[in-house]
Amino acid sequence: MSAFKVTNQTINTIVDFLAYEQYDRTAPTYGQCARLLHKKTNNVFVDKNTLDDDALISAMHQMNEDALQALYEDRLKEMYDNDRTFAPVGRKPLIEVFKRLSCYLYQCAEGTIPEKNPLYKALREIETYIAECIVEGMKEYKDIPWE
């Protein structure tokens, strides 16, 4: 298996989605993803009842780097981008959030991260929930009778 350092754009898209999703009643996931994140990580990324963007960004970068080290050891350390500040990217289609989250999780699936990292587990559940929301929103899905 191979892995790479995901872009800041990918991580910022995921965090931006989680930040607005918890308050946006029009979001198909309305708060469910943020609740999953808070529950599975024991509210580590909550500050005064809101998502702590910078803490989550930092943890996501660290998890990606830990996965790279598990796979490549110390050979890639010089390639790490240390910009770990949150930069809102604006609302993106749910399908883009899903694809970026799937890519991110694939790049982090090294070493003991999938089994032991609570953030990884939370994001994996969020990925599944987003996929369900996408499918349930499709016309093809809605047109099939519930029988």
Rosetta blueprint (number, residue, H / E / L):
1 M L
2 S L
3 A L
4 F L
5 K L
6 V L
7 T L
8 N H
9 Q H
10 T H
11 I H
12 N H
13 T H
14 I H
15 V H
16 D H
17 F H
18 L H
19 A H
20 Y H
21 E H
22 Q L
23 Y L
24 D L
25 R L
26 T L
27 A L
28 P L
29 T L
30 Y L
31 G L
32 Q H
33 C H
34 A H
35 R H
36 L H
37 L H
38 H H
39 K H
40 K H
41 T L
42 N L
43 N L
44 V L
45 F L
46 V E
47 D E
48 K L
49 N L
50 T E
51 L E
52 D L
53 D H
54 D H
55 A H
56 L H
57 I H
58 S H
59 A H
60 M H
61 H H
62 Q H
63 M H
64 N H
65 E H
66 D H
67 A H
68 L H
69 Q H
70 A H
71 L H
72 Y H
73 E L
74 D L
75 R L
76 L L
77 K H
78 E H
79 M H
80 Y L
81 D L
82 N L
83 D L
84 R L
85 T L
86 F L
87 A L
88 P L
89 V L
90 G L
91 R L
92 K L
93 P L
94 L H
95 I H
96 E H
97 V H
98 F H
99 K H
100 R H
101 L H
102 S H
103 C H
104 Y H
105 L H
106 Y H
107 Q H
108 C L
109 A L
110 E L
111 G L
112 T L
113 I H
114 P H
115 E H
116 K H
117 N L
118 P H
119 L H
120 Y H
121 K H
122 A H
123 L H
124 R H
125 E H
126 I H
127 E H
128 T H
129 Y H
130 I H
131 A H
132 E H
133 C H
134 I H
135 V H
136 E H
137 G H
138 M L
139 K H
140 E H
141 Y H
142 K H
143 D H
144 I L
145 P L
146 W L
147 E L
